[in-house]
C-alpha cells in the first residue's frame, strides 16, 4: 500500500511535537485511518528495532506495553495497554489478542501514537533522525504490503 505524504507529515509532526499532528489526525477519513495505521505500525517497527531487536518474547512485549501505558496515564493521556500490545504482537508475528472483536482504528492510531511518543521521549535521537526513520519505514511498509 502506498504511503501518502500526509501520513509521513503526521508522524513527523508527532515526533517533532508540532501542533499540526492533532489536526492531521482529525482530518483522516475512516479509510485513510486504516491506511495510516498500516504505515504507523511500520514506523513503530523501525523505532522498536534498536530497543527490542528482531525477536521479542511475549513477556517483553507485555512489559513494554505496560511501560507505555503507565507513562501516558501519568501524563493524563490514558491509552489501552492491550491495544499497544496488539500492535507489538503484529510487528513480531505473535498471535493477536483481539481475534473475535476487531480493535477500532482510532484506538490503533492512539496506541501507535503513544508508542511513538514514548520512544521519542526516551530517545532524543529520534527527532534528529526522523527523515531517515520515515524513509526506512516507507521501505518496510512497502515490503510488508507487497508494493
C-alpha positions in Angstrom: 0.0 0.0 0.0 1.3 3.4 -1.0 2.3 5.8 1.8 0.8 9.2 1.4 3.0 12.2 2.1 0.5 13.4 4.6 1.0 10.2 6.6 4.7 10.9 6.8 4.0 14.5 7.7 1.7 13.4 10.5 4.3 11.1 12.0 7.0 13.8 11.6 4.7 16.4 13.4 4.1 13.9 16.2 7.8 13.3 16.7 8.7 17.0 16.4 5.8 17.9 18.8 4.3 20.1 16.1 0.6 21.0 16.9 -0.4 20.2 13.4 -0.2 16.5 14.3 -3.6 16.6 16.0 -5.3 18.4 13.1 -3.8 15.9 10.6 -5.1 13.0 12.7 -8.6 14.5 13.0 -8.7 15.0 9.2 -8.3 11.3 8.4 -11.3 9.7 6.9 -12.2 6.2 8.1 -10.5 4.7 5.0 -7.5 6.9 5.4 -7.1 6.0 9.1 -6.9 2.3 8.2 -4.1 3.1 5.6 -2.4 5.4 8.1 -2.5 2.8 10.8 -0.7 0.3 8.5 2.1 2.8 8.0 2.1 3.7 11.7 2.8 0.0 12.5 5.8 0.1 10.1 7.1 3.2 11.8 6.8 1.6 15.3 8.6 -1.5 14.0 11.5 0.7 12.8 11.6 2.6 16.1 11.5 -0.6 18.2 14.3 -2.5 16.4 17.1 -0.9 18.4 15.3 -1.4 21.7 13.7 -4.9 21.3 15.6 -6.3 18.4 14.3 -8.6 15.7 12.8 -11.1 18.1 11.0 -10.4 21.3 9.2 -12.6 23.7 5.6 -12.1 24.7 6.7 -11.2 28.2 9.0 -8.4 26.7 6.0 -7.0 24.8 3.8 -7.1 27.8 6.3 -5.2 29.9 6.9 -2.6 27.2 3.2 -2.2 26.7 2.7 -1.6 30.4 5.5 1.0 30.5 4.0 2.9 27.6 0.5 2.9 29.2 1.8 3.9 32.6 3.8 6.8 31.2 0.7 8.0 29.3 -1.6 7.6 32.3 0.8 9.7 34.3 0.7 12.4 31.6 -3.1 12.4 31.6 -3.3 10.6 28.3 -4.7 7.2 29.0 -4.1 4.5 26.4 -5.2 0.9 26.3 -2.1 -1.2 27.0 -3.8 -4.2 25.3 -4.1 -2.2 22.1 -0.4 -1.2 22.5 0.5 -4.9 22.9 -1.7 -5.8 19.9 0.5 -3.5 17.7 3.6 -5.1 19.1 2.3 -8.6 18.5 1.6 -7.7 14.9 5.1 -6.5 14.4 6.7 -9.6 16.0 4.3 -12.1 14.4 2.8 -13.2 17.7 -0.8 -14.3 17.8 -3.2 -11.4 18.3 -5.1 -10.7 21.5 -8.3 -9.4 19.7 -9.3 -12.2 17.4 -13.1 -12.1 17.6 -13.7 -8.4 18.1 -11.6 -6.0 16.0 -9.9 -3.1 17.5 -11.3 0.3 16.4 -9.0 2.1 14.0 -9.0 5.2 16.2 -7.8 3.1 19.2 -4.9 1.7 17.0 -3.9 5.2 16.0 -4.0 6.4 19.6 -1.9 3.4 20.8 0.6 3.7 17.9 1.0 7.4 18.6 1.5 6.6 22.3 4.3 4.2 21.4 6.0 6.8 19.1 5.7 9.5 21.8 7.1 7.1 24.5 10.1 6.2 22.3 10.6 9.8 21.2 10.6 11.0 24.9 13.2 8.3 25.9 15.5 8.7 22.8 16.4 12.2 21.7 18.0 10.8 18.5 14.6 10.0 17.0 13.6 13.6 16.4 17.0 14.4 14.9 16.8 11.4 12.6 13.1 11.4 11.7 13.6 11.8 7.9 15.8 8.7 7.7 13.5 6.8 10.1 10.5 7.6 7.9 12.4 6.5 4.7 13.2 3.2 6.3 9.6 2.9 7.5 8.3 3.5 4.0 10.6 0.8 2.6 9.5 -1.6 5.3 5.8 -0.8 4.7 6.2 -1.5 1.0 7.7 -4.9 1.8 5.0 -5.7 4.3 2.2 -4.8 2.0 3.7 -6.2 -1.2 4.1 -2.9 -3.1 
